[in-house]
Amino acid sequence: MVAQLEFGYVNWSEGKFEPIAFAPGYLRGLSFIGDFAIVGISKPRKNKTFSGLPLDEKLAAKNALARCGLLVIDLRSGDIVHSLRLEKIVEELYDVVVIPKIIRPMIIGFKTEEVRRMITMGS
């Protein structure tokens, strides 16, 4: 198993992967809308399977911490133009789905103070 930590594409003519954006976590889930990719990222699990993998080295080189959340990547430039960080009890995402034409999305059923404080906007 190879955990991916870069978003990119396969250059078929050269037979190689071309990274366009670094993700500070394991990529888990992907959806597209217009010129943007919505990518889910997860923190590594705290077990032997996820220790000593390339993510640890990349994060250390960039002086970054692994996180859980969503990244909005501009496919034209490779820039991360928006992000949503999930903190506290949420450490993993499993999929990402875009629901077009939704203006004010909401989480239904979560009414505790802990849930209200675990989402932060920005990078």
Rosetta blueprint (number, residue, H / E / L):
1 M L
2 V L
3 A L
4 Q L
5 L L
6 E E
7 F E
8 G E
9 Y E
10 V E
11 N E
12 W L
13 S L
14 E L
15 G L
16 K E
17 F E
18 E E
19 P E
20 I E
21 A E
22 F E
23 A L
24 P L
25 G L
26 Y E
27 L E
28 R E
29 G E
30 L E
31 S E
32 F E
33 I E
34 G L
35 D L
36 F E
37 A E
38 I E
39 V E
40 G E
41 I E
42 S E
43 K L
44 P L
45 R L
46 K L
47 N L
48 K H
49 T H
50 F H
51 S L
52 G L
53 L L
54 P H
55 L H
56 D H
57 E H
58 K H
59 L H
60 A H
61 A H
62 K L
63 N L
64 A L
65 L L
66 A L
67 R L
68 C E
69 G E
70 L E
71 L E
72 V E
73 I E
74 D E
75 L L
76 R L
77 S L
78 G L
79 D L
80 I E
81 V E
82 H E
83 S E
84 L E
85 R E
86 L E
87 E L
88 K L
89 I L
90 V L
91 E L
92 E L
93 L L
94 Y L
95 D L
96 V L
97 V L
98 V L
99 I L
100 P L
101 K L
102 I L
103 I L
104 R L
105 P L
106 M L
107 I L
108 I L
109 G L
110 F L
111 K L
112 T L
113 E H
114 E H
115 V H
116 R H
117 R H
118 M L
119 I E
120 T E
121 M E
122 G L
123 S L
